[in-house]
Amino acid sequence: MLKNRLNRLPALLLGAQIALIITGGAVRLTKSGLGCPTWPECAKGSYTPSEAQSEPLINIWIEFANRMLTFVLVALAIVTFGWVLKSGRKNLRLLAFLQILGIFGQAVLGGITVLTKLNPAAVASHLLLSIALIYGAVVLNERSRDYSKAAPLTYAGVLLVRVVFSLTLLVIIVGSVVTGSGPHAGDRAAPRFNFDVRMVTWLHADLVIALCGAILALYLILKLAPICSSPEARDNHLKLMKTFIFLVLIQGGIGYLQYFTGVPIILVGLHLLGLSLVWLTACKLLIRTSVRTSSKRDAKLS
């Protein structure tokens, strides 16, 4: 019973971390970034929306709802940490505790973002901290399970997986610069990066092409070369790779489509969802192909 609950809690926490990226995107795309124009209060003298606010009501409540999601995340992280302590899984304690620290850090960074009037560097940092927290939540989620789909690759295989993972991260980082240079700032008066949008967009696209090449190389090597510990494990990795390829191609297609159609809000929102799913899959791939034998033993003993 405890094991089943422990398995569900990290998954719920992971889902909430992804939801924060989506709701944060909704704040930006609806120009609600300053719906609560100060922090930690929503309006001067009030921690909740105030009738005295001049901002449009819809923008106020979109931003306020996004702030409230932080409390959901904190609650999930604390409960998860409690169950980890109760389970006796020492290898999960630091991971669970770092989720709590990271969420509090996210709240502070969100405050800095508001107080700097949506400075694009602060906005990008807000996203990248979410990316780091998702990685931590994926590690926590994977290690809390039975590792039936995890198996290490040879050194060459792990090295190529790390290249794919690093390229995925680099694509996201450059994508955040593209966002900080583009039209969807979160508020009409928000500052922008002083970069040429077309230049950084094409750099982003070039990195995506490089990522596609690395993913294809990894898939073919995994399929044709003896770099995995067992045929069953190889089949599991190949299945995950197929999902990864599908998501990256869809994400790339949305990226090109939004560029050539003037970055409409709906496509940008879908691109954010795609980002989350691509990153989630990249994290799973890294963890499942580089899991240590000792970690497997710990999972079985718990």
N, C-alpha and C positions, 0 to 999 in steps of 0.2 A: 504493500500500500504506500509506504513511504517512498519507495523507489519510483513508483508511478507518478506520485505528486512531484518528486524531484525532477523527473523528466519533463513534466508539463511546465513547471515554473520557468526554467530558462527559455523554453520556446515562447511562452507568453511575453517574457521580458524582451526577447529578440523581436517579436512582432510589434511591441510598443515602440522599440527603438526605430524600426522602419517607419511606423506610423508618424513619428515625430518629424522625419524627413518630409513626408507627404504633407503634413499639416503646415510645416514651415514653408514649404513651397506654395501652399495655398495662401499663406499670409503675404508672401512676396508677390504672387501673381495677381492678387486682388488689391494690391497697393494698400495693404493693411498693416504694414510694418511699424507704423507709428500710430496705430489705432489706440494703443496705450502709450502716450508720448513720453512717459518717464518710467523709472524703475528704482526700487522694487514695487513702488505703487503703480497702479494703472493710470490714475490721474492725480494731480496734486491734492494731497489730503485724503485720498481714497485708494484702497487696494482693489476695489472692484470698479466697474464702469460707473461713471457719474453723469447725472443729467446735465451738469454744467459743461461737459466736454463739447468742443466744437467739431470734433471729427465725425464723419458719417457713422451712423449707428451700426451698419453692417461691418464696417472696418474695425470698429471698437470690439465687437463681439467675436470676430474671427481671430483677432490678436489675443484677446482674453482667453478664448477657448484653447488656443495653442499654448498659452502659459499654464493653463490648468492641467494639460497633459503631463507636464513635468511632475506634478504631484502623483499622478498615476504611476509614472516611471519610478519615482522614489519609493512608493509603496511596494511595487512589484520587486524592486531590487532588495529592499529590506527583508521582505518575506522570503525571497529566494536565498538570501544570506542566512536567514534563520534556519531554513530547511537544510542548507548545506552543513551548518554547524551540527544540527541534530543527526544528520546522516553519518557523520564521522569521516566524510571524504575530505581529507586534508589537502589533496591536490586541487580542490575546487575553491578553497576558502579565499585565497588571494584574488582569484578571478571574480568571485561574487562581490568581494569588498571593493574592488576597483570599479565595478559598475556603479556602486553608490557614490563613490568619490567623483567619478566621471559625470554623473547626472547633476550633482551639485555644481561641478565646474561648468557644465552646459548652461545651467541657470545663470551663473555669474557672467558667462560669455554672452548670453542673450541680453543681459542687462547692459553690458558694454556696447553691444550692437545698437540698442535703443538710444543710449546716452550719447553715442557718436553719430546719431542721426543716420543709421544704416550705412556706415562706412563699409565699402565692399570688402576690405580686408577682414573686418570683423564678421561680416556675413559669411565669407568663405571659410573662416576659422570655425564658425558655428557648424557648418556642414561637415567639415573635416573631422571635428570632434565626434559628431554623430557616426561618421564612418569608422572611427577608431572604436567607439562603443559597440557598434554592430559587430566588428571583428571579435571583440572580447565576449560578446553575448553568444556568437557562433561557437567560439572555443568552449565556453561554459556549457552550451547546449550539447555539443558533440561529446565532450568528455563525461557528461552525466549519463550517457547512454552506453550500450553494450559493445560498441566498436565493431559490430558485425560487418560494417561496410568499409572499415578502415584497414589499410595494409600499406606498409612502406614500399617505396620504389627504390631502385638502385640510385647511387649517387648522381649519375647523369640525369635520371628521370626527375629526382627531387630538384636538381639545379634548374631544369627546364620549367618545372612547375613554379619555382620561385621567380623565374623570368616572367612568366605569364602573370603571376600575382603582382609583381612590381609594375609591369606595364599597365595592368588594370588600375592600380592605385595612381599611377602617373596620369592616365587618361582622366580620372576623376579630378585630380588636382588642377590640371590644365582646364578641364571643363568648368571648374569653379571660377577660374580667371575669365573664361568666356562669359559666364553669367555676370560677373562683376563689371564687365565691359559693355554688356548688352542693355536692352531696353527695360527689362523687368526688374526694377531696383527695389520694389517694396513701397516706394513713395515717390511722387513726382519730383520732389526736391532733393532726393538722395544723391550723394556723390557717386561717381563712377571711376573705375580704373582708367588711367590715361593710356590705354592701349588701342591699337587699331583692331576693331572687332573682326574684320575679315582675316587679318593676319593670325590672331590667336585662334580663331575658329578653324582655319585650315591646319594649323599646328595640331590642334585637338583631333582633327580628322586623320592627319598623317599618323598620329599615335594609335588611333583606332585600327588603321590598316596594319600597322606593325603588330598590334595585339592579335588581330585575326590570323596573321601569318604564324605567330608563335603558338597560338591555340591549335591551328591545323597541324603544325609540326609535332606538337605534343600528342595529338590524337593519333597520328599515323605511327609515331614511334611506339606509343602505348599499345597500339593494335598489332604491330608487326614485329617489334623487338622484345626480347625477354627481359623487361625491366621491372616486372612486378613479381611479388612473392608467390602468387597462386593464380590459376586461371579464373577462379571465382571472384577474387579481388579485382583482377583486371577487368572483368565484365562489369563489376560495380563502378569502377573508375570510368570506364568507357561510357556507361549510361549517364553518369554525371557530366562527362565531357560533351555528350550530345546535347544535353540541356544547356550547358554553357554556350556552345556554339549557336544554338537557336536564339538564346537571349541576346547574345552580342550582335547577331545579324539583325534582329528586330530592333534593338537599341540603336544600331548604326543607321538603319533605315529611317527610324523616327528622327534621328539627328539631322540627316540630310533633308528630309521632308520639311522639318521646321525651319531650316536655314533658307530653303528656296520658297517658302510660303510666308516669310516675315515673322517667324517665331510666334504663332498663335498660342494663346494660353493653354488650350486643351492639349496640344502636342507637347508643350513644355512640361505640363503636369505628368503626361505619360512618360516623358523622358526621365523625370525624377523617379517615377516608379520603376522604370527599367534600370536606372542606375542602382537602386536598392537591390533589385533581384540579381543583377550581374555581380555586384559586390558580394552578396550573400553566397552565390555559387562559387566565386573565386576563393572565398574564405573556406568553404567546405572542402574544395579541392586541395588547398594547401594543407589543411589539418588532416584530412583522411589519407593523404599520400606521404605524410611525414610523421605519422604517429609512432611513438616509441613503444617498444615491447613492454617496458616497465609500466607504461600507462595502461596498456591492455590488462596487465596483471592486476593493477590497482582497481580497474573497473570491475574485474571478475570477483575480487575479494570483498568489494563493498556491498 
